[in-house]
Amino acid sequence: MSRLPIIVAPMFLISNPAMVIEASRAGAIGSFPLLNARPAATCGEWLQEIKEALPTEPWAVNFICHPVANARFEEDLQLIEQYKPPIVITSLGNPKRVIDIVHGYGGQVYADVANVKHAEKSAATGVDGLILVCAGAGGHGGQLNPFGFVSAVKKFFHGTIILSGSISSGADMLAAQIIGADYAYLGTRFIACHEGNAPEDYKKMVIDSQTDDILYTDAFSGVHVNVLIPSLVKEGIDPASLKPREDIDLTHLVNVKAWRDIWSAGHGVTNIEKRESVREIITLLQEEYEQAKHQLTIVQS
């Protein structure tokens, strides 16, 4: 299977070893947040399982760099050093300590960023790649248009660029490459997959939802996030009653209880129409990607 320009994004409470293994075997790059595996001993078991299943294929883990938000900061760093994931995706905070460890064994570090200022800071630390989180991304989506964001970042950064935000088809993947990205970062497209840990009602809600069902709000933590309005209604929360939060509570990034019942998704929900396996989704994405390239060739001729 040829490699595809896809990273299956690490989704809090959803991604697991089965998703990572299937994605990487199917030609993409699978990933999971280290904090999805609790306690740390379980995380070690997950890492060992993936490492044995993927001896040559690329895969990734997501690490929260902020010592306050991540109570397992030191333990997770030790796990990275011990199991040597090929790619470490960093979120929130300075990735310098992670870079020293990962570069020490020959791996790569990608930092997710939501604006140009943070992209500049991460680039200065020596990361190998930047994940540009644009408007419409599931979870903590940014506000920038991908055309402007990619263009701005390419002026000062010459490493790998990964684009995130409403990417859910093969044509989207090709479009990301055309504007200058090396990889497309897809999360929402895989929420309803068979292998994922999303509750069944969550998977059904994603299939049934449209872009009008997504709300961008900072009411819960002070950090903007795209959430499914039907999940708010399900919990008795009136979306119209939500007010901006003045403080920022970073514990929302790792708090299982906070996201167990309020569910997130990006604008790419429109392309999710049924339950599928990870391999089926990636196979379809590849077919769409090749078709889009063919159509582009016709237009150019």
C-alpha positions in Angstrom: 0.0 0.0 0.0 1.5 3.3 -1.0 1.7 6.0 1.6 -0.9 8.7 1.6 -0.6 12.3 2.7 -2.8 11.7 5.7 -2.3 11.9 9.4 -5.3 10.5 11.3 -5.4 13.1 14.1 -5.1 12.0 17.8 -8.6 12.4 19.3 -9.1 12.7 23.0 -11.0 9.7 24.4 -11.5 8.2 20.9 -8.2 7.2 19.4 -6.8 3.8 20.5 -4.2 1.2 19.3 -6.6 -0.5 16.9 -7.2 2.9 15.1 -3.4 3.6 15.0 -2.5 0.2 13.7 -5.2 0.0 11.0 -4.5 3.6 9.8 -0.8 3.0 9.4 -1.2 -0.3 7.8 -3.7 1.2 5.3 -1.2 3.8 4.2 -1.9 6.8 6.4 -0.2 7.8 9.7 -2.2 6.8 12.8 -1.9 8.6 16.1 -3.3 8.7 19.6 -3.0 11.0 22.6 -0.9 9.5 25.3 -3.4 10.5 27.9 -6.1 8.3 26.3 -4.3 5.4 28.0 -4.7 5.6 31.8 -2.8 4.9 34.0 0.7 5.3 32.6 1.3 1.6 32.8 -1.6 1.1 30.4 0.0 3.7 28.1 3.1 1.6 28.1 1.1 -1.4 27.0 -0.5 0.5 24.2 2.8 1.7 23.0 4.3 -1.7 23.1 1.3 -3.2 21.1 1.6 -0.5 18.4 5.4 -0.8 18.2 5.2 -4.6 17.7 2.4 -4.3 15.1 4.1 -1.5 13.1 7.8 -2.3 13.0 8.4 -0.2 9.8 5.2 1.9 9.3 5.1 5.5 10.6 2.8 6.3 13.6 2.5 9.1 16.1 1.6 10.0 19.7 0.2 13.3 21.0 1.9 14.8 24.1 0.6 17.7 26.2 3.7 19.9 26.8 2.3 22.0 29.6 3.4 20.6 33.0 0.4 22.1 34.8 -2.2 20.8 32.4 -0.6 17.4 32.1 -0.1 15.9 35.5 1.6 12.9 33.8 4.2 15.2 32.1 7.4 13.5 33.3 5.9 10.0 33.0 4.9 10.6 29.5 8.3 11.9 28.6 9.8 8.7 29.9 7.4 6.6 27.9 8.4 8.5 24.7 12.1 7.9 25.5 11.5 4.3 26.2 9.2 3.3 23.2 10.5 5.8 20.7 7.4 6.7 18.6 8.5 7.8 15.1 6.5 11.0 15.4 5.5 13.0 18.5 2.8 15.7 18.1 3.0 18.3 20.7 0.2 20.5 22.0 0.2 23.5 24.4 3.6 24.6 25.8 7.2 24.7 24.8 8.2 21.4 23.0 12.0 21.8 23.6 12.4 18.9 26.1 10.4 16.7 23.7 12.5 17.7 20.8 15.8 16.8 22.6 14.5 13.3 23.4 12.9 12.6 20.1 15.7 13.9 18.0 18.0 11.8 20.1 16.6 8.6 18.7 16.0 9.9 15.2 12.2 10.7 15.5 10.3 13.8 14.4 8.3 16.4 16.4 5.3 18.2 15.0 3.7 21.0 16.9 0.0 22.0 16.5 -0.6 25.7 16.3 -3.7 27.9 15.7 -2.1 31.2 14.8 1.0 32.7 13.2 2.5 33.9 16.5 2.4 30.4 17.9 3.8 29.0 14.7 6.7 31.3 14.9 7.4 30.4 18.5 7.2 26.6 17.7 9.4 27.0 14.6 12.1 28.7 16.6 12.3 25.7 19.0 13.4 23.4 16.1 10.3 21.3 15.5 10.3 19.3 12.3 6.7 20.1 11.4 3.8 22.5 12.1 0.2 21.4 12.2 -1.8 24.4 11.2 -5.2 24.2 12.9 -7.6 26.3 10.8 -11.2 27.3 11.0 -13.7 24.4 11.1 -11.4 21.9 12.8 -12.9 19.5 15.3 -11.9 20.1 18.9 -9.9 23.3 19.5 -10.2 24.7 16.0 -8.5 28.0 15.0 -10.0 30.9 13.3 -7.7 31.5 10.3 -8.4 30.7 6.7 -6.1 27.9 5.5 -4.9 29.9 2.4 -3.7 32.8 4.5 -2.3 30.6 7.3 -0.2 28.4 5.0 1.0 31.3 3.0 2.1 33.2 6.2 3.9 30.2 7.7 5.8 29.3 4.5 7.5 32.7 4.6 9.5 31.7 7.7 9.2 27.9 8.1 10.7 25.3 5.7 9.8 22.1 7.4 6.8 19.8 7.1 3.4 21.5 7.0 0.3 19.6 8.1 -3.1 21.2 7.4 -6.1 20.8 9.7 -9.6 22.0 9.5 -12.7 20.5 7.7 -10.6 18.1 5.6 -12.7 15.0 5.0 -12.3 13.9 1.4 -9.6 13.0 -1.1 -10.2 16.2 -3.0 -9.7 18.1 0.3 -6.4 16.3 0.7 -5.2 17.3 -2.8 -6.3 20.9 -2.2 -4.2 21.0 1.0 -1.2 19.9 -1.0 -1.9 22.4 -3.8 -1.8 25.4 -1.4 1.5 24.1 0.1 0.8 21.5 2.8 2.6 18.2 2.9 0.0 16.3 4.9 -3.7 16.6 5.6 -4.8 16.1 9.2 -8.1 14.3 9.6 -9.9 13.7 12.8 -13.7 14.2 12.5 -13.8 11.9 9.4 -12.8 9.0 11.7 -15.0 9.7 14.8 -17.7 7.2 13.6 -15.2 4.4 12.6 -15.8 0.9 13.9 -12.5 0.8 15.8 -12.7 4.1 17.7 -13.8 4.5 21.4 -16.5 7.1 20.7 -19.8 6.0 22.3 -22.4 4.7 19.8 -24.6 7.7 20.3 -21.7 10.0 19.5 -21.0 8.1 16.3 -24.7 8.3 15.3 -24.8 12.0 16.1 -21.8 12.7 13.9 -23.4 10.8 11.0 -26.7 12.7 11.4 -25.1 16.2 11.8 -24.5 19.0 9.4 -22.3 22.2 9.6 -25.3 24.0 11.2 -25.0 21.6 14.2 -21.5 22.8 15.1 -21.0 25.6 17.6 -17.7 27.4 18.1 -17.6 28.5 21.8 -15.2 29.3 24.6 -17.9 29.0 27.3 -16.6 25.8 28.8 -12.9 26.5 29.3 -12.0 29.9 27.9 -10.4 28.2 24.9 -12.6 28.1 21.7 -13.8 24.6 20.7 -16.1 23.3 18.1 -18.8 21.2 19.7 -21.9 19.4 18.5 -25.1 21.4 19.4 -27.2 18.2 19.8 -24.8 17.0 22.5 -25.4 20.2 24.4 -29.1 19.8 24.1 -28.8 16.2 25.2 -27.2 17.5 28.4 -29.9 20.1 29.0 -27.7 23.0 27.9 -29.3 25.7 25.9 -26.7 26.9 23.3 -28.3 30.4 23.3 -27.6 30.7 27.0 -23.8 30.2 26.8 -21.7 33.2 27.6 -17.9 33.8 26.9 -15.7 32.7 29.7 -13.2 35.3 30.9 -10.7 32.9 32.5 -8.8 30.0 30.9 -8.9 26.6 32.6 -6.2 24.4 31.0 -7.4 21.3 32.7 -10.1 20.9 30.1 -7.4 19.6 27.8 -7.0 16.4 29.8 -10.2 16.2 31.9 -12.0 13.0 30.9 -15.2 14.0 32.7 -15.4 17.4 30.8 -15.6 15.7 27.4 -17.5 12.5 28.2 -20.9 13.9 27.5 -20.2 17.1 25.5 -19.0 16.0 22.1 -16.8 17.7 19.5 -16.7 17.6 15.7 -15.5 19.8 12.9 -17.3 21.1 9.8 -16.2 18.0 7.9 -19.2 16.1 9.4 -21.0 16.6 6.1 -18.9 13.8 4.5 -19.7 11.3 7.2 -22.8 9.3 6.1 -22.3 5.8 7.6 -20.3 3.6 9.9 -17.1 2.4 8.3 -13.8 0.8 9.3 -10.6 2.8 9.4 -9.4 0.9 6.3 -12.6 1.5 4.4 -12.4 5.2 5.1 -8.8 5.4 4.0 -9.5 3.3 0.9 -12.2 5.7 -0.1 -10.0 8.7 0.6 -7.4 7.3 -1.7 -9.9 6.7 -4.5 -11.2 10.2 -4.1 -7.6 11.6 -4.0 -6.6 9.8 -7.2 -9.9 10.9 -8.9 -9.2 14.5 -7.9 -5.7 14.4 -9.3 -7.1 13.0 -12.6 -9.7 15.7 -12.8 -7.0 18.3 -12.2 -4.9 16.9 -15.0 -7.9 17.2 -17.3 -8.4 20.8 -16.3 -4.8 21.6 -16.9 -4.7 20.0 -20.3 
